[in-house]
């Protein structure tokens, strides 16, 4: 078993780390406080090849592997979890399904500019009544003419759409035949400037405040059949396969948040004195730091394994869910302990750990809650 990174992977990690430390971290607190989409940082990530890390070069990406993507995600999220999720959605939830299920024409028109970071994508699966139960889609796609050659009319509402207010393109899921249940769901590529598409106001969130999300209202939106992604009725499989990869990205985001909590808490513990010595000398603090470091390592190993399996082309559904549930819960424990180590200073905005605490929470919720990850793991364990 080889845990050594290749020279190329180390270079990606170093490039992302330097960019994150020098350009992202200094802006993270202000972006969070003002709920501002980091447009210039997204532009810089595009220049560095981080918006389509694992997409083939012929389709506008960097032509690297999933492990490289994970390494970059950890570094960006260590500096700013909001910037991390913007990158993750574009890579995992938009470029990945286009690369996997798109036709050459669709890849040429959409994947190439998205992977190059010239356009930004979003992924619209969730609805007011379809979150964990993703198959309960109420957004409808109806054939515009009985012969089926006049395209589709879409009607519905999507919820919590990360990047929604700033996206150019959306991977959209609809119910095209309710009688067929999950086999009646169809995916589309929706240009966000299509008539009938309207974004609600950005959500006022507890954390990842610089990542904009919103409701999307779809009112008699007309889409030609050439914008259908995958088979009619194949949309649920597109969504689930995409989320398998997305969960690896969120595991890496959680890892970055956990590391931020750990590194900030360690630096503080070495500096802050009580009872005549740095608090890092107290065993109570040492145990917290030891647990944080151990869990971060374990989360990283799970995440790297899932990424490696994805690149090997084998099924990685359970391993991605394991990485996501463990890394997200480890990030929440690490952020909670970091606030505790900072004491009163951990509870105010002048120090970064209250942001890590707020940012960590979402990783247990989006792209499948911890409860859903455990269902996915168990159903794979119990398969004959
Ligand atoms: N890959 C490919 N196909 C899959 C699959 C996978 N990982 N998982 C399921 N399927 C297929 C199954 O094989 C099955 O097809 P067959 O009948 O042909 O075998 C079909 O899909 C239905 O599977 P299930 O019966 O398991 O489906 P279900 O309705 O019970 O739901 C679930 C399963 C795991 C609970 C699913 O609904 C789920 O993942 N829910 C969570 C949704 C989620 O993660 N939402 C995140 C929104 S996006 C987001 O959060 C983005 C953001 O903001 C950053």
Boltz pocket constraint, residues with backbone or C-beta under 6 A from the ligand:
constraints:
  - pocket:
      binder: B
      contacts: [[A, 85], [A, 89], [A, 123], [A, 125], [A, 126], [A, 131], [A, 132], [A, 133], [A, 134], [A, 135], [A, 160], [A, 161], [A, 162], [A, 182], [A, 236], [A, 237], [A, 240], [A, 241], [A, 243], [A, 244], [A, 317], [A, 365], [A, 366], [A, 367], [A, 368], [A, 369], [A, 372], [A, 375], [A, 376]]
      max_distance: 6.0
